[in-house]
Amino acid sequence: MNPLPQTEPSIACGILKIWILSRQFPDVMDYWDGNWLNVIAHCSDQGAEVSVSGSIIHLREIAAFHAELIKMDESLKGSAELPTIEPNLHLKLECNHLGHVAGVCEITPDHMTQRHSFEFAMDQTDLKPLMKQLDTVLEDYPIRNA
């Protein structure tokens, strides 16, 4: 496991922090292989910490999460998910009519032998900064051959 970077995370969503390190295959331009990201994801709360690293997020997953967040922010209802294919990380946010956002992060470095789930709360005011972070990721790492 890599130590946590000393920089600000690329994505901060409640107690989940994600650092985007690079593309897995920087020279590949096709849609599937060219859009995998090397990341470190870290979730911690009340004495528990779990980190995972590797090529576990595809840029289309970030784009889908971003689109769902926009809808959720506009309507102040519904949910948004970071729909990762890899079993190491899953994030879901749900917004109620009062603007409260409930988050669940499932994260594990070894999906065969471990399960870690963190529940946390956010507010609707946290959505715009999160969407801005996702905008920045998608600007820094444009989706190839979409």
Backbone as CSV, one residue per row, in Angstrom:
resi,resn,N_x,N_y,N_z,CA_x,CA_y,CA_z,C_x,C_y,C_z
1,MET,0.845,-1.187,0.000,0.000,0.000,0.000,0.879,1.235,0.000
2,ASN,0.548,2.169,-0.866,1.272,3.432,-0.917,0.919,4.287,0.294
3,PRO,1.878,5.057,0.810,1.508,6.022,1.855,0.595,7.081,1.239
4,LEU,-0.199,7.730,2.082,-1.101,8.763,1.565,-0.290,9.955,1.080
5,PRO,-0.653,10.519,-0.063,0.051,11.693,-0.573,-0.074,12.871,0.394
6,GLN,0.895,13.730,0.365,0.889,14.913,1.221,0.192,16.093,0.550
7,THR,-0.437,15.848,-0.572,-1.176,16.883,-1.298,-2.668,16.766,-0.989
8,GLU,-3.415,17.770,-1.386,-4.869,17.715,-1.247,-5.400,16.608,-2.166
9,PRO,-6.433,15.905,-1.741,-6.994,14.872,-2.624,-7.650,15.496,-3.856
10,SER,-7.683,14.733,-4.923,-8.365,15.182,-6.144,-9.865,15.247,-5.917
11,ILE,-10.378,14.297,-5.131,-11.801,14.210,-4.821,-11.941,14.008,-3.321
12,ALA,-12.713,14.874,-2.683,-13.000,14.734,-1.254,-14.513,14.710,-1.106
13,CYS,-15.024,13.586,-0.649,-16.461,13.405,-0.501,-16.720,12.910,0.917
14,GLY,-17.023,13.834,1.807,-17.209,13.449,3.201,-15.918,12.863,3.754
15,ILE,-15.996,11.651,4.250,-14.828,10.995,4.848,-14.000,10.215,3.832
16,LEU,-14.419,10.207,2.575,-13.671,9.534,1.505,-12.794,10.547,0.782
17,LYS,-11.519,10.205,0.649,-10.560,11.030,-0.095,-9.969,10.167,-1.209
18,ILE,-9.879,10.743,-2.407,-9.319,10.028,-3.552,-8.259,10.903,-4.203
19,TRP,-7.062,10.340,-4.350,-5.982,11.002,-5.065,-5.841,10.321,-6.416
20,ILE,-5.956,11.095,-7.484,-5.720,10.579,-8.832,-4.232,10.761,-9.101
21,LEU,-3.540,9.662,-9.370,-2.092,9.703,-9.556,-1.689,9.803,-11.022
22,SER,-2.381,9.052,-11.886,-2.018,9.009,-13.307,-3.015,8.117,-14.038
23,ARG,-2.871,8.074,-15.333,-3.582,7.057,-16.119,-2.824,5.738,-15.968
24,GLN,-3.550,4.649,-15.981,-2.886,3.345,-15.913,-2.015,3.131,-17.154
25,PHE,-2.562,3.467,-18.308,-1.833,3.321,-19.576,-1.792,4.680,-20.266
26,PRO,-0.812,5.522,-19.934,-0.809,6.897,-20.445,-0.689,7.020,-21.961
27,ASP,-0.129,6.026,-22.619,0.077,6.121,-24.064,-1.028,5.468,-24.876
28,VAL,-1.982,4.836,-24.222,-3.059,4.141,-24.930,-4.216,5.108,-25.138
29,MET,-4.719,5.168,-26.362,-5.755,6.141,-26.699,-7.147,5.520,-26.844
30,ASP,-7.298,4.195,-26.727,-8.626,3.619,-26.888,-9.484,3.847,-25.643
31,TYR,-10.794,3.700,-25.825,-11.733,4.028,-24.762,-11.544,3.153,-23.527
32,TRP,-11.418,1.866,-23.705,-11.388,0.985,-22.538,-10.074,1.125,-21.761
33,ASP,-8.969,0.812,-22.361,-7.696,0.816,-21.624,-7.157,2.218,-21.364
34,GLY,-7.482,3.158,-22.216,-6.929,4.499,-22.081,-7.564,5.362,-20.999
35,ASN,-8.617,4.867,-20.357,-9.342,5.688,-19.389,-9.314,5.154,-17.955
36,TRP,-8.471,4.172,-17.680,-8.316,3.690,-16.306,-7.346,4.585,-15.556
37,LEU,-7.682,4.884,-14.298,-6.864,5.778,-13.479,-6.205,5.026,-12.326
38,ASN,-4.941,5.350,-12.097,-4.251,4.887,-10.886,-4.624,5.837,-9.764
39,VAL,-5.139,5.305,-8.675,-5.615,6.143,-7.581,-5.195,5.571,-6.228
40,ILE,-5.290,6.417,-5.238,-5.292,5.992,-3.841,-6.596,6.511,-3.271
41,ALA,-7.389,5.625,-2.691,-8.636,6.005,-2.028,-8.491,5.670,-0.556
42,HIS,-8.936,6.592,0.286,-8.778,6.434,1.735,-10.052,6.897,2.424
43,CYS,-10.565,6.050,3.293,-11.758,6.391,4.054,-11.442,6.164,5.531
44,SER,-11.756,7.148,6.351,-11.481,7.003,7.780,-12.540,7.726,8.597
45,ASP,-12.861,7.116,9.751,-13.841,7.707,10.649,-13.794,6.966,11.983
46,GLN,-13.746,7.693,13.063,-13.841,7.168,14.417,-12.988,5.914,14.654
47,GLY,-11.695,6.044,14.432,-10.763,4.972,14.750,-10.579,3.913,13.691
48,ALA,-11.265,4.005,12.579,-11.115,3.028,11.499,-10.585,3.722,10.254
49,GLU,-9.626,3.088,9.610,-9.056,3.619,8.375,-8.872,2.478,7.382
50,VAL,-9.282,2.717,6.154,-9.082,1.735,5.090,-8.606,2.483,3.854
51,SER,-7.555,1.955,3.245,-7.021,2.531,2.013,-6.936,1.453,0.952
52,VAL,-7.044,1.883,-0.270,-6.901,0.992,-1.413,-6.188,1.775,-2.505
53,SER,-5.379,1.090,-3.282,-4.702,1.767,-4.380,-4.677,0.861,-5.596
54,GLY,-4.505,1.492,-6.738,-4.422,0.750,-7.989,-5.274,1.384,-9.061
55,SER,-5.433,0.665,-10.139,-6.235,1.119,-11.283,-7.666,0.644,-11.072
56,ILE,-8.379,1.345,-10.202,-9.700,0.873,-9.794,-10.837,1.803,-10.198
57,ILE,-10.528,2.905,-10.871,-11.575,3.824,-11.326,-11.381,4.112,-12.810
58,HIS,-12.463,3.990,-13.556,-12.475,4.314,-14.979,-13.094,5.706,-15.125
59,LEU,-12.609,6.485,-16.052,-13.112,7.852,-16.210,-14.606,7.917,-16.504
60,ARG,-15.157,6.909,-17.180,-16.601,6.936,-17.433,-17.379,6.858,-16.127
61,GLU,-16.800,6.217,-15.103,-17.447,6.131,-13.790,-17.492,7.510,-13.125
62,ILE,-16.421,8.250,-13.270,-16.394,9.612,-12.725,-17.394,10.489,-13.474
63,ALA,-17.466,10.353,-14.789,-18.421,11.140,-15.585,-19.859,10.795,-15.207
64,ALA,-20.161,9.531,-14.987,-21.517,9.120,-14.594,-21.869,9.669,-13.219
65,PHE,-20.938,9.607,-12.278,-21.143,10.145,-10.934,-21.404,11.648,-11.010
66,HIS,-20.625,12.334,-11.808,-20.774,13.776,-11.990,-22.165,14.118,-12.525
67,ALA,-22.622,13.383,-13.534,-23.947,13.640,-14.123,-25.053,13.421,-13.090
68,GLU,-24.937,12.376,-12.281,-25.952,12.116,-11.255,-25.924,13.185,-10.167
69,LEU,-24.732,13.672,-9.820,-24.628,14.739,-8.819,-25.300,16.023,-9.299
70,ILE,-25.145,16.333,-10.579,-25.784,17.528,-11.132,-27.297,17.428,-10.962
71,LYS,-27.881,16.279,-11.298,-29.327,16.081,-11.149,-29.741,16.187,-9.686
72,MET,-28.965,15.570,-8.814,-29.286,15.589,-7.398,-29.210,17.005,-6.843
73,ASP,-28.212,17.754,-7.260,-28.051,19.126,-6.790,-29.202,20.019,-7.275
74,GLU,-29.651,19.799,-8.508,-30.743,20.607,-9.058,-32.080,20.312,-8.386
75,SER,-32.336,19.051,-8.070,-33.645,18.666,-7.540,-33.665,18.494,-6.020
76,LEU,-32.484,18.415,-5.409,-32.344,18.133,-3.982,-33.095,16.866,-3.579
77,LYS,-33.006,15.865,-4.459,-33.541,14.546,-4.160,-32.832,13.533,-5.041
78,GLY,-33.003,12.284,-4.696,-32.419,11.225,-5.489,-31.067,10.786,-4.968
79,SER,-30.331,10.107,-5.831,-29.047,9.563,-5.413,-28.021,9.708,-6.525
80,ALA,-26.776,9.558,-6.125,-25.652,9.577,-7.068,-24.675,8.504,-6.615
81,GLU,-24.177,7.740,-7.579,-23.251,6.653,-7.264,-21.987,6.772,-8.091
82,LEU,-20.877,6.433,-7.453,-19.636,6.210,-8.181,-19.657,4.721,-8.506
83,PRO,-20.074,4.382,-9.731,-20.386,2.989,-10.081,-19.162,2.193,-10.532
84,THR,-18.240,1.945,-9.640,-16.994,1.304,-10.040,-17.198,-0.168,-10.408
85,ILE,-16.533,-0.564,-11.465,-16.538,-1.961,-11.894,-15.705,-2.794,-10.934
86,GLU,-14.570,-2.262,-10.550,-13.682,-2.979,-9.634,-14.333,-3.050,-8.256
87,PRO,-14.188,-4.167,-7.559,-14.898,-4.364,-6.287,-14.265,-3.667,-5.082
88,ASN,-13.208,-2.905,-5.294,-12.482,-2.303,-4.174,-13.129,-1.041,-3.619
89,LEU,-13.977,-0.392,-4.407,-14.525,0.891,-3.987,-15.927,1.073,-4.539
90,HIS,-16.822,1.546,-3.692,-18.168,1.888,-4.115,-18.643,3.043,-3.240
91,LEU,-19.245,4.044,-3.849,-19.737,5.204,-3.126,-21.152,5.505,-3.580
92,LYS,-22.041,5.740,-2.603,-23.412,6.134,-2.923,-23.825,7.277,-2.009
93,LEU,-24.424,8.297,-2.606,-24.959,9.441,-1.881,-26.460,9.520,-2.141
94,GLU,-27.233,9.785,-1.097,-28.677,9.958,-1.233,-29.084,11.258,-0.566
95,CYS,-29.898,12.039,-1.266,-30.340,13.344,-0.773,-31.821,13.285,-0.435
96,ASN,-32.193,13.832,0.722,-33.616,13.901,1.054,-34.150,15.303,0.791
97,HIS,-35.442,15.505,0.977,-36.092,16.771,0.626,-35.618,17.949,1.474
98,LEU,-34.921,17.690,2.574,-34.393,18.760,3.411,-32.973,19.174,3.021
99,GLY,-32.409,18.493,2.028,-31.053,18.809,1.595,-29.980,18.070,2.356
100,HIS,-30.371,17.105,3.174,-29.390,16.284,3.879,-28.935,15.167,2.948
101,VAL,-27.653,14.901,2.958,-27.090,13.885,2.084,-26.489,12.788,2.951
102,ALA,-26.955,11.560,2.748,-26.415,10.399,3.447,-25.471,9.677,2.495
103,GLY,-24.275,9.385,2.979,-23.283,8.707,2.156,-22.918,7.349,2.722
104,VAL,-22.633,6.411,1.822,-22.112,5.106,2.197,-20.925,4.821,1.300
105,CYS,-19.787,4.551,1.923,-18.578,4.184,1.190,-18.223,2.748,1.553
106,GLU,-18.129,1.905,0.553,-17.645,0.539,0.732,-16.266,0.495,0.090
107,ILE,-15.287,0.081,0.869,-13.904,0.130,0.412,-13.148,-1.063,0.985
108,THR,-12.336,-1.701,0.161,-11.545,-2.819,0.649,-10.320,-3.044,-0.241
109,PRO,-9.176,-3.309,0.369,-8.015,-3.670,-0.431,-8.055,-5.126,-0.892
110,ASP,-8.918,-5.937,-0.276,-9.013,-7.362,-0.636,-10.472,-7.794,-0.578
111,HIS,-11.146,-7.740,-1.712,-12.578,-8.042,-1.747,-12.892,-9.513,-1.485
112,MET,-11.890,-10.369,-1.526,-12.120,-11.798,-1.276,-12.216,-12.110,0.218
113,THR,-11.574,-11.296,1.053,-11.525,-11.628,2.481,-11.994,-10.511,3.408
114,GLN,-12.291,-9.326,2.868,-12.646,-8.194,3.726,-13.846,-7.426,3.179
115,ARG,-14.575,-6.807,4.107,-15.647,-5.869,3.760,-15.576,-4.726,4.759
116,HIS,-15.557,-3.499,4.250,-15.528,-2.307,5.101,-16.571,-1.335,4.566
117,SER,-17.433,-0.874,5.446,-18.481,0.046,5.055,-18.508,1.215,6.038
118,PHE,-18.529,2.420,5.493,-18.573,3.641,6.281,-19.827,4.418,5.911
119,GLU,-20.572,4.856,6.900,-21.719,5.730,6.678,-21.352,7.118,7.172
120,PHE,-21.780,8.136,6.428,-21.456,9.509,6.812,-22.535,10.455,6.297
121,ALA,-22.539,11.653,6.837,-23.527,12.657,6.443,-22.840,13.847,5.794
122,MET,-23.531,14.423,4.838,-23.093,15.640,4.173,-24.295,16.570,4.076
123,ASP,-24.086,17.710,3.487,-25.143,18.695,3.285,-25.170,19.048,1.805
124,GLN,-26.289,19.567,1.345,-26.399,19.956,-0.067,-25.321,20.950,-0.472
125,THR,-24.841,21.765,0.480,-23.813,22.746,0.146,-22.476,22.079,-0.189
126,ASP,-22.321,20.814,0.159,-21.094,20.081,-0.163,-21.079,19.571,-1.597
127,LEU,-22.226,19.605,-2.273,-22.308,19.023,-3.612,-21.575,19.855,-4.659
128,LYS,-21.718,21.173,-4.623,-21.065,22.013,-5.645,-19.536,21.897,-5.598
129,PRO,-18.894,21.950,-4.411,-17.438,21.751,-4.395,-17.031,20.363,-4.912
130,LEU,-17.832,19.356,-4.612,-17.542,18.009,-5.119,-17.656,17.979,-6.640
131,MET,-18.694,18.593,-7.185,-18.849,18.632,-8.646,-17.697,19.389,-9.295
132,LYS,-17.220,20.446,-8.650,-16.076,21.208,-9.164,-14.831,20.328,-9.198
133,GLN,-14.623,19.524,-8.163,-13.476,18.611,-8.141,-13.573,17.600,-9.285
134,LEU,-14.765,17.082,-9.519,-14.949,16.127,-10.620,-14.730,16.802,-11.971
135,ASP,-15.184,18.053,-12.105,-14.908,18.831,-13.325,-13.410,18.901,-13.574
136,THR,-12.657,19.202,-12.512,-11.204,19.335,-12.632,-10.571,18.014,-13.052
137,VAL,-11.010,16.907,-12.450,-10.484,15.588,-12.833,-10.758,15.328,-14.313
138,LEU,-11.987,15.615,-14.759,-12.340,15.356,-16.158,-11.629,16.309,-17.117
139,GLU,-11.254,17.496,-16.648,-10.441,18.414,-17.463,-8.991,17.921,-17.520
140,ASP,-8.463,17.480,-16.383,-7.077,17.007,-16.333,-6.893,15.669,-17.052
141,TYR,-7.938,14.862,-17.044,-7.899,13.536,-17.673,-9.121,13.385,-18.580
142,PRO,-9.103,14.022,-19.746,-10.256,13.915,-20.641,-10.499,12.459,-21.058
143,ILE,-11.768,12.122,-21.198,-12.113,10.750,-21.626,-11.647,10.567,-23.062
144,ARG,-10.895,9.518,-23.274,-10.357,9.220,-24.612,-11.344,8.390,-25.401
145,ASN,-11.518,8.753,-26.676,-12.356,8.009,-27.612,-13.745,7.718,-27.069
146,ALA,-14.385,8.736,-26.504,-15.734,8.557,-25.940,-16.756,8.292,-27.017
